[in-house]
């Protein structure tokens, strides 16, 4: 019986991970199941959770319906960056077999631009 964990990727808007303080960023976690495993609905992504730079679970989470789709997306909006909001954001996607994958996206402070 195949219970493989979901595949996972994170895209950001704007596309850079280097941002100034007070800037906002949206992180979209996409989870999917490979073609050969997706025939079994229980291996498809069922829940996506986000964790902040302090590794605390963020309240936003996305759940699949009664028939999980092969592909699932969950967007985290990180507004008005502060020093506390800089760091690694982790997306965790699980299927109904509780097999999970994680991926991390690092948000860092943009360095000042100097004219030479």
C-alpha positions as CSV (number, residue, x, y, z in Angstrom):
1,X,0.0,0.0,0.0
2,X,1.4,3.4,-1.0
3,X,1.1,6.2,1.5
4,X,3.7,8.6,0.0
5,X,3.9,12.1,1.4
6,X,2.8,15.1,-0.7
7,X,5.2,17.0,-2.9
8,X,5.5,20.6,-1.8
9,X,6.7,24.1,-3.0
10,X,6.6,27.7,-1.7
11,X,6.2,30.7,-3.9
12,X,6.4,34.3,-2.7
13,X,4.8,37.6,-3.8
14,X,6.9,39.7,-4.3
15,X,9.3,37.0,-5.6
16,X,12.2,38.1,-3.5
17,X,12.9,37.0,0.1
18,X,14.8,40.2,0.8
19,X,12.4,42.8,2.1
20,X,12.5,46.1,4.0
21,X,10.9,46.5,7.4
22,X,7.1,47.3,7.0
23,X,6.9,45.6,3.6
24,X,4.4,42.8,3.2
25,X,4.8,39.4,1.6
26,X,2.4,36.6,0.7
27,X,3.7,33.0,0.8
28,X,1.8,30.4,-1.1
29,X,2.4,26.8,-0.3
30,X,1.4,24.3,-3.0
31,X,1.1,20.6,-2.3
32,X,0.4,17.9,-4.8
33,X,0.5,14.2,-5.2
34,X,2.4,12.4,-8.0
35,X,0.2,10.9,-10.7
36,X,0.8,7.3,-9.8
37,X,-0.2,7.9,-6.1
38,X,-3.0,10.4,-6.7
39,X,-5.4,7.6,-7.7
40,X,-5.7,6.9,-4.0
41,X,-7.6,9.8,-2.6
42,X,-6.1,9.3,0.9
43,X,-2.5,10.1,-0.4
44,X,-3.6,13.5,-1.8
45,X,-2.8,16.6,0.3
46,X,-5.4,16.9,3.0
47,X,-4.2,19.7,5.3
48,X,-1.6,22.5,5.0
49,X,-0.3,24.3,8.1
50,X,2.1,27.2,8.5
51,X,4.7,27.8,11.2
52,X,6.3,31.2,12.0
53,X,10.0,31.9,12.6
54,X,9.6,30.9,16.3
55,X,8.3,27.5,15.0
56,X,4.8,28.2,16.4
57,X,1.8,27.0,14.3
58,X,0.1,30.0,12.7
59,X,-3.7,30.0,13.0
60,X,-4.2,29.9,9.2
61,X,-4.5,26.4,7.9
62,X,-6.2,25.0,4.8
63,X,-8.1,21.7,4.7
64,X,-9.3,19.7,1.7
65,X,-12.9,18.9,1.2
66,X,-14.3,15.4,1.5
67,X,-12.7,14.6,-1.8
68,X,-9.2,16.0,-1.7
69,X,-7.9,17.4,-5.0
70,X,-4.6,16.3,-6.4
71,X,-3.2,19.8,-5.9
72,X,-3.9,22.1,-3.0
73,X,-2.7,25.7,-2.2
74,X,-2.6,27.7,1.0
75,X,-1.5,31.4,1.2
76,X,-0.1,33.0,4.3
77,X,-0.2,36.8,4.3
78,X,2.7,38.3,6.3
79,X,2.0,42.0,6.5
80,X,4.1,44.9,7.9
81,X,7.4,43.1,8.5
82,X,9.1,43.6,11.8
83,X,12.3,42.1,13.1
84,X,10.3,39.4,14.9
85,X,8.6,38.5,11.6
86,X,12.0,37.9,9.8
87,X,13.2,34.3,9.6
88,X,12.1,31.0,8.4
89,X,8.4,30.2,7.6
90,X,7.6,26.6,7.3
91,X,4.8,25.0,5.3
92,X,3.7,21.5,6.3
93,X,1.4,19.4,4.1
94,X,-0.1,16.1,5.3
95,X,-2.2,13.5,3.7
96,X,-4.9,11.3,5.3
97,X,-2.2,8.7,6.2
98,X,-0.5,11.4,8.3
99,X,2.5,11.3,6.0
100,X,3.8,14.9,5.7
101,X,6.3,17.0,3.9
102,X,7.8,20.4,5.0
103,X,9.4,23.2,3.2
104,X,10.9,26.4,4.6
105,X,11.1,29.9,3.1
106,X,13.5,32.4,4.7
107,X,12.5,36.1,4.9
108,X,15.4,38.4,5.5
109,X,15.9,42.1,5.8
110,X,16.9,43.9,2.6
111,X,20.3,45.6,3.0
112,X,20.5,49.3,2.3
113,X,21.4,50.4,-1.2
114,X,24.5,52.5,-1.5
115,X,25.5,54.7,-4.4
116,X,29.2,54.4,-5.3
